[in-house]
Amino acid sequence: RQGDSIFKPRILATLFALGTFLVPSLCFALNGDVNLDGVVNKADVDVLSNYLVGNSTFVPSPANANVDHNGSIDASDALILLQFVNGLRASLPVAVSSTSIAGNISGTLTSSGNVYVATGSLTVPSGQTLTLGAGVVIKMSPGTGFTVNGTLISQGTTASPVYITSLADDSILGDTGGDGPTQGAPGQWAALSFNNNTSATQLSSTTIRFGQQITLAASSIQINSIIISSMSNVAISDDLASWPTGTGNKAFGSRINGIDLPSGGIIHPTLWAETGIPYLLRSGSVVLDPGAPLTITPGVVVKLAGVYPAQAYLQIGDKLTAIGVSSAPIVFTSLKDDTVDGDTNGDGSATSPAPGDWGMLYLNGTGASNSQLSNVQVRYGGNQFNTDVEVSGSTGVVLSNCQISSSSVDGILLYSGSSATISSTTFKSNARWGLNMADGTGSLIGDVFDGNLTGGIYMAGAAGNPAMKGNLFQNNGIVMQIAGPNISPNDQGGNTLGPNNQMAGIDILQVSWTQASTWNFKTIPYVIRSGAVVFQPGAPLTITPGVVVKLAGV
């Protein structure tokens, strides 16, 4: 290297000046035994240093003196040897053999301390299988890719993971490229691509890093305990016809750390069942048409982004079955939300989630009737569509143990004749209403309305008697507002006013009733703040014992 003649003597002089060498009891037969006396000690450092500064005619063997196995004998070998004999490192680098691979590949690769170097792009042909045994390390040369048209089985374990990494990655089994110390970096090899793969393709305890991305094309593979890191594009690119399954996965250090979904339509039944790496929709819509039900399993995280006119939303035209559990809820949230599945947009702490970061979860039409959501969290939506969740024209929808929060407008909108049973669900910190029943109805059992800026519940449009039992209202603007005629929520007991509601009552606006109604809330007063509430002839009003009606206005 340029300047070696100047700097090598200075480095080596420093080595000599360090004084007495402490010789450990552990000896190595070849590596570091520069003077070939069968032991590794200070004498070997002296011989190597004298050779490097030109004070000796003895020429060491590379097998003994090339301590770091980088292909040349230089000052770094002397430094490593000095550190070892002084007890500053536990062992000397071990030479690792390598095997070159390229082109079509199948069969089984085993470890045995060997590194497989892809000197050209790799392809697993259609109808064939490549098995990677526990501990296998494949290092990809610059610009090479790995395409699986058949089946790939990676049998890594926690103790012996499989690695698919860059040739420059010296952190695993050393300097395979023989080019001195180098580090892996994003984009040093191309993509790991799966084409038309089934669930027979299985990756377990496998680390994939320093490439461009993993690409899925009509491939629903199994991935368990895999790590995808430091890719130059995205962790996984999906085509809306590929649905990986698996648990315990991680993605970090890439520009985008998730399963990146394009906008478009889905016409077939779909399963989202991969946990640890979030599904991403960064702009536009994913639309599941009638005939394409969506099932989401516990622990799945979906992150969305974009503002008008490119705000992301998920439209469901058939039944949605999203059943989480308390320990592994299903989450729909902002791309900027690092609290679940980590830093997905790869910007560290530079951004934070906020209401209106994405569009909405949209149950649309009769096809989405009878959808079920349990232990589902939806937050930071509402951009342009005015709600986290909209149910439009779908009936029999059931939500239980859900959390609907931080919408830029409403938490849930029931619209166009929709109906829902909502139980044990929390509506929290939505900028307008927690629940907007603008043109829908249903029953509310054991729900919590907390900190919704305009109010807890808004009712208008759909006449009826929504059943309400055991609900709690606290820290809201208005507890409940009835803005349309012929709507009489039915108190079935246990509804409670908590603290800090700005208008702690059922706010009845100036409207004209044409149907019989019953006011039976005993724990929340009815309030008429201005104007006339008129019950037309033929529309009797029944007020039950214990009801309080408060009025105001001059």
N, C-alpha and C positions, 0 to 999 in steps of 0.2 A: 504494500500500500504506500501511497505517497507520504513521505515523512517518517517511514519506519526507521530509517537509519538515524534519525534524530531522536525519536521517542523511545525506541526499544532499550538503548543503554540506560536512559533515565529510569524507565520502569524496572529494569533488572537491578540497577544500583539500589533502588528502593527496597527490592526484595532482600538483597544482601545485607542492607543496613538494619533489618528487623531483628537481628541478633540470633539467639539460640533457638533451634528448632525443637519442638516437642514431637516425638515420634510415637504415633499411636500403635497399639498392639495389633490392630487389624492390618493385614497385608494382602496385597493383590499380586497375582502371579505375573501378569503381563502389563496391563495398563498402568503407567506411572513408574514402572521398574526400568528407568532409563539406562542405568549402568549394568543391568542384567545380572544382579547379584541375588535375585530371588525375593527381595524385600523392597518396600517403598518407604523411603526415609529422606533425611536431609541431604544425603549424598546424591540422590537422584535430582533434587532441586539444583545442587551445585553443578552437576554435570550438564544439565539442560541449560542453565543460565550461562555457563561458560561457552557452550556451543552457540547460543543465540547472539552473544556479543563478540564472537570470533576469537575467543581465547583458547579454543581447543580444536584439535584436528579430528577428534572423535565425532563420528556422524551417528546420531541416535536413529534407531529404527522407528518408523512411523507407528508400527504396531504397539510400541511401548511409550513413545514420547508425544504422539498426537492425542493428548489426554482428553480433549473435548470432541474428538472424532469429527472435526470439521474439514479434514483433508489436508491440513498444513500444520507444520510445527512452528509455533510462534509464541509471543509473550503471554497470550491468554492461557496456554498450556502450563507455563511456569507458574503463573498466578494461581491457577486451580490446584496445582500440585502443592504449592506452598500452603494454601489454605487447608488442604487435607492433612499434611504432616503436622500442622500446628493445631489441629483439632477444630478448625473453623468450618469444616464441612464433614458430614458423616461418611461420605463415600465419593468415589470418583465416577464420572459419567461412564455408563455402560454402552458399548457399541450395540446397535440394533440392526439386524439384517433387514433388507427390503426386497420386495418382489414387485416387478413391474407388471401392470395389467392394463389392457386397453381393448377396445372393440366389444364384440359380443361376449357376454360372460354369463355363466350359470354354474350350478353345482354348489359346493360348499367351500367357504373360506374359513380357516381356523386361525387362531391367534399365535400361540407359541412365541410370543415376543417379537413377532414379525410385523413389519409395516408394509402394506400394499400401496404402491405408488401408481396412481392412474396417470400414465404418460400420454394417454389419449382419452377421448370421451368413452364412457362405458354405456352399454346397452344390454338390458336383460330382454331377450327376444320374447315375443308373444308365445304363450304355451310353455315357457320354460321358467324355472325357479332358481333364484340365487339365495342361498342361506349364508348369513354372516354369524359365525359362532361368537360366543361371549368373548369380549376383549379384543375383537378385531378392530384394527385401525386402518382406515383408507384415507390416504392423503391425495388430494386432487391437484394436479398440475395446473398452472395458470391457463384460464380459458377453457378448461375441459368441463364437460357436463356429465350427468348421470341420469339416464333415461330408463324407466322401468315400463316396458310394454307387457311383460309377463307378471311374475310374482316375486316380491322381495320379502324375505323373512329375516329380521334382525333380532338375534337372540341375546341381547345384552342383559346383564343383571346389575343389581345395585353395586356389587363388588367388582364386577368386570363389565363396565359399559362398552358399547360399540361407539366408535367415533368415525364420522365422515367429515373431514376437515381439509384445510389448505395445506399444501406442501410447505408453506412458509411457517406453519404452526409448530415451533420447536418445543412448545410447552407439553406436548404429549409424545413420548418416546424420542425426544431429542431432535438433532439436526439431520433429518432424513435426506434433505436436499444437498448436504455437504457444502453449503455456501456460507457457513458461519452463522452467528446468532441472527435469527429473523423472527418476526412475530406475524401471527395471523391478522388479517384485516378484512373488513367487509368487501365482497365482490372479487376476491382473488380466484374464485372459480365460478362456473356458471350455475345452472339450476339443477336441483334434483326433481325430476319430472315423472309423474305417474300418469299413465294413459290407459284408460279402460281397465283399471284394477278393481278387483273385488275385495271383500273382507278377508280373503286368503292372504293378502299382503298385510303383514303384521310387523310393527316396529316396537320393540320394548327396550327401555333403558338405553336409548340411543341419543347421542349428542351430534347435532348437525350444525356446523358453523362456518363462517367466513366465505359463504357463497353469495349468490344473488337472491334466491328464494326457493321454496318448495312449491311446485306447480301441480295442481290436481285437475285433471281433465277426465270427467266421467269416471271418477275413482273414489270409492267409498272405503278407504283403508282403515285399519285399526292402528291406533297409536296410544301407547301407554308408557308413562314416565319418560317421555322424550323431552329433550332440551333443544330449542332452536335459538341460536344466538348470533348476533353480529352479521346479519345478512344485509346486503346493500339495498334491497328493495323492500319486500315484505316477508314476514315469516312464512305464511302460506297464502298462495293465490288460488282462489276457488272459482269455479265456472257455473255455479248454480245447478250443476248436475253431479256434484261430488259432496258427500257428507261423511267426513271422517268420524269415527267413534273412539272413545277411550277416556282415560282418567289420569290425573297426576301429571299433566304436561305443563311445560313452561316455555315462554318466549320472552326474550329480553335482548337489549343491545342493538336491535335492528332499527331501521327507520320507522317501520310500522310493525308492531309485535302482535299480530293477530291473524285470523282467517279472513282474508279480505274478499268481500262479496261484491260483484258488480251489480248495477241496477238491472232489472229485467223481470221476466215472468217465469213462474214455475207451474208446470201442469201435472206433475206427478206427486203422489204422497211423499212427504219429506220428514226426515228425522234429524233433529239437532241433538247430538248426544256426545259431544266432546267437551271435556272440562279442563280448565287450567289455562287454555289459550282462548281468548274471546273471539266470537264472530263479530265482524266489522261491516258496517254499511256507512260509507263516508259521504255519499251524496246520492240523490235520486231515490228510487223506491224498489223494493223487492215485493212483487205482487204474487201471492198464491191464489191461483184461479179456483173457481168451483171445481171440485174433483181432485183438489190437491190439499188435503188436510195436512196440518203441521203438528208434529209431536215434539215437545221439548222436555228433556229429562232433567232431574235435579242437578244443580250446580252450574248449569250453562249460563254464560254471560254474553249478552249482546250489546255492543257499543255502537252508537250512531252519532253522526255529526252533520254539519251543514246548515246554512241559513238560506232563507228565501232568495232566489228561486230554486236553489239546489239542496234544500233541506231533505235529510234522509227520513224515510218512514217505511214501516212494514205493514202491508195491507193483506189481510186474511180474508179470502173469499170462501173458505170452507172451514170446517171445525178446527179450532185451536185447542190442543190439549197440552197445557203447560203446568205440570204437577211437580213442584219442588217440595222440599222438606225443610223444617226449621233450621237444620244444620247445614243445608245446602240449597238455599233459595235460588230461583231463577231470576236473573237481573237484566233489565233493560235500562241502559244509562248512557251518559255522555262519553264520547271518545276521550275526553279530558279527565275522566274520573279514574284516578289511580288507586282508589281504595279497593277495587276488585280486579283481580288478574293483572295488577301492576300497571306500569307506565306504557300504555299501548301506543301512544303517539310519539314515543321516543324523545320527549323534550324535557325529561326530568320534572322539576317542579315549576317550570316556566309558565304553565297554564293550569287553571283550576276549573272544575265544572261549574256551570251556572244555568238557571232556568232559561229555556229556549235554545239550548245547544243543538237540538235536533227536532224532528217533526213529531210523529206520534205512532202509537200502536193502534191500528185501525181494523176493527172487526166490521166487515162490510157485507150487508145483505143477508138474505135468509140462509145462505149456505153456511154462514158462520154461527147460526143458531146452535144452542146447546154447547157452546164452547165452555171449557173449564180452565180456570186459572186458580192455582192454590200455591201459597208461599212464593208469590211472584212480587218482585219489587220493580216499580217503574218510576224513573226520576229524571229531571232536567229536560223534559220534552216541552212541547207547546209551540215551537216556532211555526208561525203562519197558520197552523191548524188549530190553535187555541186550546189544546188539551194534551195531556199525557196519553190518555186512552179514549178513543171514540168507538162507541157501539152504535151502528146505524142500521136499522131495519133488521137486526138480529134479535131473536127472542130466546128466552130460556138460558141466557148466559149466567154462569155461576162463578163468583169470585169469593175466595175464602182465604183468610190469613195473609192478605196481600198488604203491600205498602205502596201508596200512590203519593208521590211527593215532588215538591220543587218544580212544578210546572210554571211556565211563564204566564199561563192563564188558568184553565180549569184542570183539576185532577182527572176526573172521568166525565165524559159527556155522553148521556143517553139520548139518542136522537132518532127521528123518523120511525116512531112506533116501536122502538126496541124495549126489551124488558130484561131485568137482571135481578138475581138474588145475591146480595153482597153481605158477607158475614165476617166478623173478626178482622176487619180490614181497617187500616189507618190511613186517613187522608191528612197529610201534614205539609204545611208551609207552601201551599199553592197560592199563586198571586191573585187569583180571583176566587172561584168557588172550589171547595173540595169535590163535591158532586153536583153536576149540573144536569138536572132531569128536564131539559128544555122540551123534549117531546118523547119522553119515555117514562117507564114506571117500573116498579119492582118492590122488593122488601129489603129492609136494612136491619141486621141483627148483630148486636155486639160490636158495632163499629166505633172508631174513635175519629173525631174531627178536631184537629189541633192546629191552631196557628194559621188558618186559611185567611188570607187578607180581607177579601170581601165578605166571605162567610162560609158556613159549613155546607148547607144544602140549598139549591135553587130549584124550584118546581114551577113549570109552566107548560102549557100546550096539551099534555096528555091528562085527561080527566081520570080520576080514580082515587083509590084509598091505599096508598103505599103503606105496608105494614112496617112498623118501627118498634124494636124491642131492644132494651139494654144498650142504647147508644150513649156515648159521652161526647159533650161539646165543651171545648175549653180554648181560650186564647184566640178565638175567631173574631171577625168583624160582626156580622149578623149570624145568629145561630142557624136560622132557617128562614127562607123567604118564599111566599106563595105569590106568584106573579100572574097566574091564570085562574080562570073560574073552575069550579067543580072539582077541585083538588082538596081532599081532606085526608091528610096522613093519619093513620090509625095507630093510636098509642096502645101498645100491647104490654106496657109496663117496663120499668127499669131504665127509662131514658133520663139522663142526668145532666144538669148544668154544672160544669166545672167552673173554675175561676177565669176571670179576665176576658170574658166575651164583651165586646163593646155594645152590642144590642142583644141582650139575653132573652130573646123571645122568638115566637113564630110571627114574622113580619108579613102581614097581609096587605097587599097593595089594592088600590082602588079598582075593583072589578065587579062584574055583575054575574051572580050565580043563576043557573037555569036548571040545576039538578039538586035533588035532596042531598044534604051534607050533615055530617056529625063532627062536632068539635069535642074531643075527649082527652086531650093532653092535660094531665093534672100537675106535672112537674115543670112544664115549660109554658109560660103565659102566651096567649094570643095577643098580638099588638096591632092596632090600627093607628098609624101615626098621622095620617091626613086623608081627606076625601071620604067618599062614601063606599062602603061595601054593601052591595044591594043583592038581596035574594028575591028573585022574581016570583010572581004568583005560580004556584005549582012546584016551587023549589023550597021545601021546608028545611029549616035549620034546627038540629037537635044539639043541645049543649048538656053534657052529662055532669053529674055532681062533682064538685071540687075544681072545676075549670075556672081559670081566671082570664078575663079579657081586659086589656089596658088600652086606653085611647088617649089621643092628644090632639093639639091643633087649636088655633084661634081664628 
